[in-house]
Amino acid sequence: MSMKDWNFKQKPTGVWKHVLRLPTYLFRSHLGFLMGERILLLIHKGRVSGQLRQTAVEVVTHDRTTHEYIVCSGTGPGADWYLNITALPAVEVQVGNHRWTPTQRMVPQPEAAQRFADYERLHPKTARRLLKSMGNAYDGTDEGRLEMMARMPMVAFADRR
């Protein structure tokens, strides 16, 4: 399957949109600790409006060596939060009840493919469900995963305290 055959949904709609916003509401209600380390709240500025935005994103992995939380744009490089942080770096990140001003880096495609492979091993059912719900798929091979990661970029947010 080539990338042009993939059906990436750029913005969730309907019930799925409200389900995905639930973690953001929990963070706003000072209940971020309920998310543990699986969900990260990203505070970023709109690339056009300059207004602060909040987006909850699932953490692919927390690298305790580099103190990085790595997330993936499952809906592709056209996701608003991703476009915003490529234009202006993230303002703040929150995991649980811990908030900080991050340094960010775009994860290179080969590293992203490896990180996603690790995620699939740790969370096989969740990975399948997420890929399906976001309209993403690949053939299960290392090459297919690498190709898919070109369409699902990852970003690392480091806590450099």
Secondary structure, 3 states (H helix, E strand, C coil): CCHHHCCCCCCCCHHHHHHHHHHHHHHHCCCHHHHCCCEEEEEEECCCCCCEEEEEEEEEEEECCCCEEEEECCCCCCCHHHHHHHHCCCCEEEECCEEECCEEEEECHHHHHHHHHHHHHHCHHHHHHHHHHCCCCCCCCHHHHHHHHCCCCEEEEECCC
